[in-house]
Amino acid sequence: MKPKELLFCTLYRRTGNAREAAARAGFRLWPERQGLRLLARREVQQRLAELSDAADPLPTGEAGLRRIAFGSVADAVGLLFTPPGEKTELEGLDLFMISEIKSAKGGGLEMKFYDRLKALELLSALSSERSAAAAPLYEALSEGARRLKGAEPG
């Protein structure tokens, strides 16, 4: 596979969005179509399977919260400080954590970002729910281990 295709696989695994992954990997012309074509290829599907961690799959909502909580704002800040009139290639920028963009009255841009602390709180709540759901299984496994240990000749 070519480097851009490998980068696409990594970005697609992280974002779950074919258009965004293709654009950020450097497929400038029709990134949505390019992304869908790449996803249809067997070697791309194999690479994605290699990249996926079956022990810890990320649900889409959790992946989005992780991007908001831990993602870089470098592209957004770069866009904010782009001199007026300078052309910017928006398609390849990671602007996921921006909730709103509007033109300011005196020129320039005004951006609002999603709340990182709220995203961290939601991630923490998801983690707590997962732990609570796993508790009965852990208790059953512990009880089984105790019984097995007690059954061994000593």
C-alpha positions in Angstrom: 0.0 0.0 0.0 1.1 3.6 -0.6 1.9 5.9 2.3 -1.3 8.0 1.8 -3.4 4.8 1.9 -1.7 3.7 5.1 -2.3 7.1 6.6 -5.9 6.9 5.5 -6.3 3.6 7.4 -4.9 5.1 10.5 -7.1 8.2 10.3 -10.2 6.1 9.5 -9.6 3.9 12.5 -9.3 7.0 14.7 -12.2 9.0 13.2 -14.6 6.4 11.7 -15.2 9.0 8.9 -14.1 8.0 5.4 -14.3 11.6 3.9 -12.4 13.2 6.8 -9.7 10.4 6.8 -9.2 10.7 3.0 -9.0 14.5 3.1 -6.5 14.5 6.0 -4.5 11.8 4.3 -4.0 14.0 1.3 -6.8 12.9 -1.1 -7.8 16.4 -2.2 -10.1 15.6 -5.2 -13.4 14.2 -4.1 -12.2 12.9 -0.7 -15.6 11.2 0.1 -15.5 9.1 -3.1 -11.8 8.3 -2.5 -12.5 7.2 1.0 -15.4 5.0 0.0 -13.2 3.5 -2.8 -10.4 2.8 -0.4 -12.8 1.1 2.1 -14.0 -1.2 -0.7 -10.4 -2.5 -1.3 -9.5 -5.8 0.3 -5.9 -4.7 1.4 -7.4 -1.6 3.1 -10.0 -3.8 4.9 -7.1 -6.1 6.0 -5.1 -3.2 7.3 -8.1 -1.8 9.2 -8.6 -5.3 10.7 -4.9 -5.3 11.8 -5.3 -1.8 13.3 -8.5 -2.6 15.2 -8.0 -3.7 18.7 -10.6 -6.3 19.4 -9.9 -6.2 23.1 -10.9 -2.5 23.4 -13.3 -1.5 20.6 -14.2 2.2 20.7 -17.9 3.0 20.2 -18.4 5.9 17.9 -19.7 8.2 20.7 -16.8 7.4 22.9 -14.3 7.9 20.1 -15.8 11.4 19.5 -15.6 12.3 23.1 -12.0 11.2 23.1 -11.3 13.4 20.1 -12.9 16.4 21.9 -11.1 15.8 25.2 -7.7 15.0 23.9 -7.5 16.2 20.3 -5.3 19.0 19.0 -6.6 22.5 18.4 -3.6 23.4 16.2 -5.5 23.4 12.9 -8.3 25.5 14.4 -5.9 28.0 15.9 -4.0 28.1 12.6 -7.2 28.9 10.8 -8.1 31.6 13.3 -4.7 33.4 12.7 -4.6 33.0 9.0 -4.1 36.5 7.4 -7.2 37.9 5.7 -7.3 37.0 2.0 -4.9 34.1 2.3 -6.3 30.9 0.8 -6.6 28.0 3.2 -7.2 24.4 2.3 -10.0 23.6 4.7 -10.6 20.1 3.6 -7.5 18.7 5.3 -7.9 20.5 8.6 -9.1 18.7 11.8 -11.8 21.0 13.0 -13.8 18.3 14.9 -13.6 20.1 18.3 -15.2 23.3 17.0 -18.9 23.7 17.8 -19.4 27.0 16.0 -17.7 29.4 13.6 -18.9 32.8 12.6 -17.5 36.0 11.1 -16.8 38.7 13.6 -18.1 42.2 13.0 -14.7 43.8 12.7 -13.4 41.1 10.4 -11.8 37.8 11.3 -13.4 34.7 12.7 -15.0 33.8 16.0 -14.8 30.2 17.1 -16.5 28.3 19.9 -15.0 25.0 21.0 -16.7 22.0 22.6 -16.2 21.8 26.3 -13.2 19.5 27.0 -14.0 19.2 30.7 -17.5 18.1 29.9 -16.1 15.5 27.4 -13.8 14.2 30.2 -16.7 14.0 32.6 -18.7 12.0 30.1 -15.8 9.7 29.4 -15.4 9.2 33.2 -19.1 8.3 33.5 -18.8 5.8 30.7 -15.8 4.2 32.4 -17.7 4.0 35.7 -20.7 2.4 34.0 -18.4 -0.1 32.3 -16.7 -0.9 35.7 -20.1 -1.3 37.4 -21.3 -3.6 34.6 -18.2 -5.7 34.9 -18.5 -6.1 38.7 -20.8 -9.2 38.7 -18.6 -11.0 36.2 -15.5 -10.2 38.3 -17.3 -11.5 41.4 -18.4 -14.7 39.6 -14.8 -15.3 38.4 -13.4 -14.6 41.9 -15.9 -17.0 43.5 -15.1 -19.7 40.9 -11.4 -19.3 41.6 -11.9 -19.5 45.3 -13.9 -22.8 44.9 -11.3 -24.2 42.6 -8.6 -23.3 45.1 -10.5 -24.9 47.9 -11.1 -28.1 45.9 -7.3 -28.6 45.3 -5.6 -31.1 47.6 -3.4 -29.1 49.8 
